[in-house]
Amino acid sequence: MQVKVHWIIDGVAEMDVEAIEDAEKNVETILGKLIEDNPQLVDTLGARAIQGKAYLPGSEEDKDVESS
């Protein structure tokens, strides 16, 4: 039987950096290495995209709660 599984990985990383862009770059580097070291993420699990956005605590977090 052929079936499809739609999966989502959701996470929030906290790190101490000088600039928001540094946090985004750190996460991008880590995730890029994870994909490079684990080709089954793309080949078997069909990963198509990973995206994220850095924000200061208390800013975007509050908006997400209010819009729920």
C-alpha positions in Angstrom: 0.0 0.0 0.0 1.4 3.4 -1.0 0.9 6.1 1.7 2.3 9.6 2.3 3.3 11.0 5.6 3.4 14.8 6.1 5.8 15.6 8.9 6.9 18.8 10.6 9.7 19.5 13.0 9.2 22.6 15.1 11.7 24.0 17.5 13.0 27.1 19.2 16.8 27.5 19.8 18.0 30.0 22.3 21.6 31.3 22.0 23.7 34.1 23.2 25.0 36.1 20.2 26.0 39.7 19.3 23.3 40.1 16.5 20.1 38.4 15.4 21.8 37.6 12.1 24.5 35.6 14.0 21.8 33.4 15.6 20.2 32.7 12.2 23.6 31.9 10.7 24.4 29.5 13.6 21.2 27.6 13.1 21.6 27.6 9.3 25.1 26.1 9.7 24.0 23.4 12.2 21.0 22.4 10.1 23.0 22.4 6.9 25.5 20.0 8.5 22.7 17.8 9.8 21.3 17.5 6.3 24.7 16.9 4.8 25.5 14.2 7.3 22.0 12.5 7.0 21.0 12.3 3.3 18.0 10.2 4.2 16.3 13.4 5.4 16.0 14.3 1.8 16.2 10.9 0.0 13.8 8.9 2.3 11.9 11.5 4.3 11.5 14.0 1.4 12.6 17.1 3.3 12.0 20.0 1.0 12.6 23.1 3.0 13.8 24.3 6.4 13.1 27.9 7.4 13.3 30.0 10.5 13.5 33.6 11.7 15.3 35.0 14.7 13.6 37.4 17.0 14.2 39.0 20.4 12.4 37.2 23.3 9.1 38.9 24.0 8.6 40.4 20.6 7.4 37.8 18.0 6.5 35.3 20.8 3.8 37.7 22.0 2.4 38.1 18.5 2.1 34.4 18.0 0.1 34.0 21.3 -2.2 36.9 20.5 -3.0 35.6 17.0 -3.9 32.0 18.2 
